[in-house]
Amino acid sequence: MKTLAGLFVIALFLHGCTYAISPAFVDRADKTVSFEKLQADPESHKGKILILGGTIFQTSGAQQGTLIEVIQKQLDYWGKPERTRSTGGRFLILHPSSLDPMIYAPGREITIAGEVQGVGSPTPGEQRYEYPLLISRELKLWEQDRPSWNKPQWIDPLYDPNSPSRHD
């Protein structure tokens, strides 16, 4: 019985320590293509599977599904975007189904396994800004950060941010 309980604990631990994207896509991903190379010439990487991530800038509906504009960030060991101001630029994700823009909201962190399609524009018909465009094969939306412990609402259970006295 102890062995079974030990295996269960190990399984839970390993489940919490897995990479953001499934092994099938990690194995297929082209690890030789950096974001800088992709951004310099997206057309030459068409059809390749890449794993990228960053912070969502905006989400909008598209005819083919949902278009997500992402501010690129380096990924850590687990595939989560690093918390840094450093970015390589932006890229676009076209997800084939409809995603809720309130859930896939600006500021949320995301990791994608996507197939490079070339370039796209966040505003249909406007060619002023063109970014690398990837078709989503797998998405990982990261949990939102919890408020920090130094905020008053964690210290004072009666704290009300909408109190009239707060707006003086």
C-alpha positions, 0 to 999 in steps of 0.5 A: 500500500505504501508503494502505491501511495508513493507512486501516486505522489511521484505521479502528481509531482511529475504531472506538475513538472511537465513542459507546457506543450505536449511531447508530440509537438516538442519532438516535431518543433524546429529548435534551430529557428530562433525568433530573430530568424523567424522575424527576419524572414517568416516566409522561409520558415513556412510549414515548420512547427515552432514553440513560442510564447509571450504576453497577449497584447490583443485578441480579436475574432477572425473569419477563420477563428481567433487572432491573438497578437503576442509580445514575444518573450523567451521561454524558461525550462518549462516553456513558460514566458520569462518575466522580463521587459526584453522582447524580440517583437510581436507575432500573431497566432491564428487559432482555428476555433473561437476563443473568449477574448475575456479569457485570452485577455491582454496581459495573460501569458501564453505558450504555443506550438504553431505552424508558420504560415508567413506574415500577417497583420493584426488589423485585416486589410492593413499592411502597415504592421506585419508580423510572423503568423503561426497557425495554432496546433496547441496552446497553453494559457498560463494561470494569472498571477495572484495579487502580491502579499503587500497589497492592502486587501490581503492585510485588511479583510475589511478593505474595499477598493471601491469605498468612497473614501478611497476616491478622495 
